[in-house]
Amino acid sequence: MRPDAVVSTAVIVTLLAVIALSWRGLQNPDPYEPLVVRELGSAWDSTTIRAPLPIASANAAPARKEALGATLLFEFDRAGLEPSEAAKLDKLVETLRLQGARQLQTVGHADRIGSAAYNLRLSERRADAVKAYLVERQVDAAMVQTRARGETEPMSGDACIDMGAESARNDALVECLHLDRRVEVRAIGETP
């Protein structure tokens, strides 16, 4: 065998061994337990070898926090939170506690049934209700901004066009517009 072929073969065998060990390492549930321990069982003293935890370098960028947010839906002409929607806020508050405080914004929306002025006030009441709920859960009131958009940013799009009278008595239209009756909660920045 030629010397360069021996070197190539050795490199390939080494790479295959590294890949195999890496693959087995991914399957290892305990990152401190050497792979040999599983092979040798109790014959190996697993306390003698411990791999150190990876330490972030001082120059490494801080871990990016995930985007936080929730969309809460409301009943027709109501500003009170439904229990299932409140559960979404509870989860959001728990995530805030784990990740650290952030500035939040609650943006209220309404469907197109009713006057624009009424729907603007309704969307404001919805945003305020969400803020009040967050404050009850120990979120600092100064950390929560509220906005009202009324009926100006519908989610229903063209799906609810030509459905008959624009009236609260039109059950099909009221149901179709359910995505428009919402409050969007989102993190808008880090706190100092």
HELIX and SHEET records of a PDB file:
HELIX    1   1 PRO A    3  GLN A   27  1                                  25    
HELIX    2   2 LEU A   35  LEU A   40  1                                   6    
HELIX    3   3 GLY A   41  ALA A   43  5                                   3    
HELIX    4   4 PRO A   83  GLN A   99  1                                  17    
HELIX    5   5 ALA A  116  GLU A  136  1                                  21    
HELIX    6   6 ALA A  141  MET A  143  5                                   3    
HELIX    7   7 GLY A  157  CYS A  160  5                                   4    
HELIX    8   8 ASP A  171  CYS A  176  1                                   6    
HELIX    9   9 LEU A  177  ASP A  180  5                                   4    
SHEET    1   A 4 GLY A  69  LEU A  73  0                                        
SHEET    2   A 4 ARG A 182  GLU A 190 -1                                        
SHEET    3   A 4 ARG A 102  GLY A 108 -1                                        
SHEET    4   A 4 VAL A 144  ALA A 148  1                                        
END                                                                             
